[in-house]
């Protein structure tokens, strides 16, 4: 049985095009795989811990191979719980609107919580970083109001899709499909653009 984790990075609910496209893609996958197990993580509804001083100190203790304090152990246990939940999935569908050229802050917070040594990546001083996730795949569903591939710099810069594709590769997820609906606002026919993206979502399923 395939376990799919849908990570929702938009707070806009039914008004979110990235969420709608991702949900359509998942619905099409269900038709082809009735046994598909789907888990949804709405980042704006989830109770995500702050990754502040104590969790950061715990991370450095792991890096340095030193014992943690009681407070660091408690913080690290919550980090490990969220990370194990992520690792348990076989397929990630991540719906991500562009915010100010990058990703929404709640997605960045989640990434900073779960991207930990010994869980999602390893490090060797001689060879550098290595991703620890193997055999997994991801579907990125990305939207932006004004920016589009090939647009002049006056219309924005993509620190959004590029970052997500880099991060997935960093943790070892090499099989990545990217589904775009860009732009969603600066277009003469947004309905046609959405329909084309929805068709591609069905094909990717």
MIBA-133455 format. One record per residue (C-alpha): residue in three letters; x, y, z. Coordinates in steps of 0.1 Angstrom, whole numbers, plus 2048, in hexadecimal, padded with zeros to 3 digits. Layout:
N
ALAXYZ ...
***
This chain:
205
UNK800800800 UNK80D8227F6 UNK80D83D810 UNK808860803 UNK80E87F818 UNK7FE89F80B UNK80F8BE81A UNK7F98DC816 UNK80D8FD818 UNK7F1915810 UNK7D992482A UNK7BF92D811 UNK7AA90D813 UNK7919097F6 UNK79E9287E6 UNK7C191A7E2 UNK7C990F7BE UNK7E88FB7C9 UNK7D48E77E2 UNK7B88E17C9 UNK7D08D47AF UNK7E18BE7C8 UNK7C08B07D4 UNK7B68A97B0 UNK7D78977A9 UNK7D18827C9 UNK7AD87A7BF UNK7BA86D79D UNK7D48587AE UNK7B98497C4 UNK7A683E7A5 UNK7C582C799 UNK7CF81F7BB UNK7B08187D1 UNK7C780D7ED UNK7DA82E7EF UNK7DD83A812 UNK7DB860814 UNK7E6876831 UNK7E189C830 UNK7F78B4844 UNK7E98D7843 UNK8068EC84E UNK7F290A858 UNK7DB8F586E UNK7F68DF87C UNK8068E589E UNK82A8E8893 UNK8448EF8AF UNK85B90C8AD UNK87E9038A1 UNK88F91A8B9 UNK8AD9198D1 UNK8A78F78E2 UNK89E8E38C3 UNK8BB8F38B0 UNK8D38EA8CD UNK8C68C68CC UNK8CD8C58A7 UNK8F18D18AD UNK8F58B78C8 UNK8EB89C8AF UNK9048AB896 UNK91F8AC8B0 UNK91888A8C0 UNK9138988E3 UNK8F98918FD UNK8D98A68FE UNK8CA8B791B UNK8A88AD928 UNK8988CB916 UNK8AA8C38F6 UNK89F89E8F8 UNK87B8A98FC UNK87D8C18DE UNK88F8A88C9 UNK87488D8D0 UNK85A8A48C0 UNK8718AB8A2 UNK87688589E UNK85087F8A0 UNK848897883 UNK86688A86F UNK85B866873 UNK83986F867 UNK84887F847 UNK860861842 UNK843848844 UNK834855822 UNK83E846801 UNK8318637EC UNK8308887F5 UNK8188A07E4 UNK8218C37EE UNK80B8E07E4 UNK81E9007E6 UNK8149247DC UNK82F93D7D6 UNK8329577F1 UNK84A9747EB UNK85F95F7D3 UNK8629437EC UNK84D92A800 UNK83493181B UNK84493583D UNK83191784C UNK840900832 UNK86390E839 UNK85D90885E UNK8528E4858 UNK8718DE842 UNK8888EC85D UNK8788D6877 UNK87B8B5864 UNK89B8BA851 UNK8B28AA86B UNK8D289786B UNK8CF87186E UNK8AA873863 UNK8A8884841 UNK8CC88A83A UNK8EF87F842 UNK910891842 UNK93488683D UNK9508A083F UNK961890821 UNK94388D80A UNK92A8A6817 UNK9048A181B UNK8F088380F UNK8CA87E80F UNK8BD860823 UNK89B85B813 UNK89B8417F8 UNK8808347E0 UNK8688507E6 UNK8588687CE UNK84988B7CF UNK8318A07BC UNK8358C57C0 UNK8168DA7B8 UNK8228FE7B4 UNK80E91E7AD UNK8179437AB UNK8029617A4 UNK81997578E UNK83A962788 UNK83D94876D UNK85A93475E UNK86E94B748 UNK85F96B755 UNK87598A758 UNK88499277A UNK86B9AF77E UNK850994783 UNK86298279F UNK87C9677A4 UNK8779427AB UNK8859397CE UNK8669237D1 UNK8679057B9 UNK88D9057B8 UNK88F9047DE UNK8768E77E1 UNK8878D37C5 UNK8A88D97D6 UNK89B8CF7F8 UNK88B8AF7EC UNK8AC8A57DB UNK8BF8AE7FA UNK8AC89580F UNK8AE87A7F4 UNK88D87D7E2 UNK89887B7BD UNK8778727AC UNK8668947AB UNK84A8A0793 UNK8428C5793 UNK81F8D178A UNK81C8F6783 UNK7FF90F781 UNK81392F77B UNK80894A779 UNK7E5949789 UNK7DE96E788 UNK7F297E76C UNK7E296A751 UNK7C6971737 UNK7B495073D UNK7BA942760 UNK79F92875C UNK7B191973E UNK7D2919751 UNK7C390776E UNK7B28EE757 UNK7D48E7746 UNK7E48E2768 UNK7C88CB773 UNK7CC8B6754 UNK7F18B375B UNK7E98A977F UNK7D488D771 UNK7EF88175A UNK809881776 UNK7F286C78B 
***
